[in-house]
């Protein structure tokens, strides 16, 4: 793990008043190094032998979500994908694009989407936008 990423992860935990345990630092470091949202299994694979057990990983991710450090970006194949929350607001996540051909998901923080207007008593608390089509490599 690169020292600069480990330092960022440690600082982020401190800013959220969370204990700086080895599993927490390792999981955050993986998310810092990721260029797209990752499922729990992908995080575990990137950690290799340093990976805590599945329950600890899941609880750590949920702790990060509650603290606002990480968010659940989208659900695909019944698996949540997680990413750092720095590109999103409390009520709106940046759009994600999933290629229908290769299956890769890309973050699109440069695209701005207006919040949907709720009618008939619906109250929108959080908006996620998932776009699908062909990525530049597959089109």
C-alpha positions in Angstrom: 0.0 0.0 0.0 1.5 3.3 -0.9 2.3 5.6 2.0 0.5 8.6 0.6 -2.8 6.7 0.1 -2.4 5.1 3.6 -1.9 8.6 5.0 -5.0 9.9 3.2 -7.1 7.0 4.5 -5.8 7.6 8.1 -6.6 11.3 7.9 -10.1 10.6 6.5 -10.8 8.2 9.4 -9.6 10.9 11.9 -11.8 13.6 10.3 -14.8 11.3 10.8 -13.8 10.5 14.4 -13.5 6.8 13.5 -10.9 4.5 15.0 -7.9 4.0 12.7 -7.8 0.2 12.6 -5.7 -1.7 10.1 -8.8 -3.2 8.3 -10.4 0.3 8.0 -7.2 1.9 6.6 -6.7 -1.0 4.2 -10.3 -0.8 2.9 -10.3 2.9 2.5 -6.9 2.7 0.7 -8.4 0.3 -1.8 -11.3 2.8 -2.5 -8.8 5.7 -2.8 -7.0 3.7 -5.5 -10.1 2.6 -7.4 -11.2 4.4 -10.5 -14.7 3.0 -10.3 -17.1 1.7 -7.6 -16.2 -1.8 -6.3 -18.3 -4.6 -4.9 -17.3 -6.1 -1.6 -15.7 -9.1 -3.4 -13.6 -6.8 -5.6 -12.4 -5.0 -2.5 -11.4 -8.3 -0.9 -9.6 -9.4 -4.0 -7.5 -6.2 -4.1 -6.6 -6.6 -0.5 -5.5 -10.2 -1.0 -4.0 -11.7 2.2 -4.6 -8.5 4.1 -8.4 -8.8 3.7 -10.4 -9.0 6.9 -13.2 -11.6 7.0 -16.3 -11.0 5.0 -18.4 -9.8 8.0 -15.7 -7.3 9.1 -15.4 -6.0 5.5 -19.2 -5.5 5.3 -19.5 -3.9 8.7 -16.6 -1.6 7.9 -18.2 -0.5 4.6 -21.5 0.1 6.4 -19.7 2.2 9.1 -18.1 4.3 6.3 -21.5 4.8 4.7 -23.1 6.0 7.9 -20.1 8.3 8.5 -20.5 9.8 5.0 -17.1 8.7 3.8 -18.3 6.1 1.3 -21.6 5.6 -0.4 -23.4 2.7 -2.1 -23.1 3.8 -5.7 -25.4 1.3 -7.3 -26.7 -2.3 -7.1 -25.8 -4.7 -9.9 -26.4 -8.4 -9.8 -27.7 -8.1 -6.3 -24.4 -6.7 -5.1 -23.8 -3.2 -3.8 -20.8 -1.3 -5.2 -19.0 1.2 -3.0 -17.0 4.3 -3.7 -15.7 7.3 -1.8 -18.4 9.9 -1.3 -16.3 13.0 -2.3 -18.0 13.4 -5.8 -21.5 13.4 -4.4 -23.8 15.3 -2.1 -25.9 14.0 0.7 -29.0 13.9 -1.6 -27.5 13.1 -5.0 -24.8 10.7 -6.3 -23.0 11.5 -9.5 -24.1 9.5 -12.6 -22.6 6.1 -13.3 -22.4 4.5 -16.8 -22.4 0.7 -17.3 -21.5 -0.8 -20.6 -24.0 -3.4 -21.8 -21.2 -5.2 -23.8 -18.2 -5.4 -21.4 -20.0 -4.8 -18.1 -17.6 -2.1 -16.9 -19.0 0.8 -14.9 -17.6 4.2 -15.1 -18.1 7.3 -12.9 -19.3 10.4 -14.6 -18.8 13.2 -12.0 -18.5 15.8 -14.8 -22.2 15.3 -15.8 -24.7 17.3 -13.8 -28.2 15.9 -13.4 -31.1 17.9 -12.0 -32.9 16.5 -9.0 -36.2 14.8 -10.0 -39.4 16.6 -8.9 -41.6 14.4 -6.7 -45.4 14.6 -7.0 -48.3 12.9 -5.3 -46.8 12.9 -1.9 -43.5 11.2 -2.8 -40.4 12.6 -1.0 -37.1 12.0 -2.7 -34.3 11.6 -0.2 -31.5 10.5 -2.4 -31.1 10.2 -6.2 -28.9 7.8 -8.1 -28.6 7.9 -11.8 -27.4 4.7 -13.6 -26.9 5.1 -17.4 -26.5 2.1 -19.7 -25.2 1.7 -23.2 -21.9 1.2 -24.9 -18.6 2.5 -23.6 -16.0 4.1 -26.0 -14.0 0.9 -26.2 -17.1 -1.1 -27.2 -19.0 1.4 -29.4 
